[in-house]
Amino acid sequence: MSSDKRIFDDLARLAGGAVDALGAVRQEVESRAKGQVESMLSRMDVPTREEFEVARTMAQHARTSSEDLAARVAELEARLAALEARLPQQQTGGE
């Protein structure tokens, strides 16, 4: 019985060591993969998160301004059409 217990203890120790080693390997793989991705992104012309947020804010502002201007133009066109409707019709005949 004592030898069975000893075998199980040895197996448990071996399994624990294997788990620890796999954890270290996992960390190393993650670290290298992250380094490779960062290196690849730095070679590409990819904006940082901060640059992206600034560009997104600018685009939102431009869209809002464009929508405001479109509404203003539509209002002015409607006012112009109303004024033109009030003017007497002029004949384009001989002057």
N, C-alpha and C positions, 0 to 999 in steps of 0.2 A: 504494500500500500504506500509505503514511504517513497518508493521509487516512482510510483505513478504520480504522486503529488509533486515530486521533484520534476518530472517530465513536464507536467502541466505548468509548473512555475517557470521552467525554462522556455516553454512555448509562449507563455504570456509575456515574458521579458523580451523575447525575440519579436513578437508581434508589436509590442510597445515601441521597440527600437525602430522597426520598419515604419510604423506610423509617424514617428518623429522624423525619420529620414525623408519620407514622402512629403511631409509638411515643409521641410527645408527645400526640397526640390521644387515644390509648388511655388514657394516664395521666390525662388531664383528664376523660374520660368516667367512668372508674372512681372518681375522686375525687368528682365531682359525684353519681354514683349512690350512693356510700357516704354522702355528706352527706344526700341525700334520704331514704335508708332510716333513718338515725339520727334525722333530724328527725321522720319519720313514727312511729317507735317511741317517741320521747320524748313525742309527743302522745297515744299510746295508753297504756293502763295495763299495760304489759308489764314483768314483773320483770327485774331484772338477773340475770346468771348466778349471782352470789353469793346473791341472795335465793332463786332457784330451788333452789339446792343446800341451803340451810337448810330450806326447806319440804319438800324431798324427804327429808332426814334426819329431820325431825319426823314425816313420814308413815310412814317405815319403822319408826321407834320406836313409833308408835301402832299399827301393824299387828302388830308383835311383841308388844306389851303386850296387845292384843286377843286374839291367839292364845293367849298364856299364860293369860289370864283365862278364856278358853273352855275350855281344858284343865282348869283348876282347878275350874271350875263342874261340868264333866262328872265329875270325880273325886268331888267332894262329893255330887253327885246319886247316883252309884253307891254311895257309903258310906251315904247316907241310905236308899236302897232296901234295902241289906243289913240295916240296923238295923230298918227297918220290917218286913222279912220275919221277923226274929227275935221280934218282939213277938207275944204271943198275939192271935189274932183276937178282937175284942170285938164282941159283939152289940149292935146299936142297937135294942133293944127297950124294954120298960118298965123304968124305973129305980126 
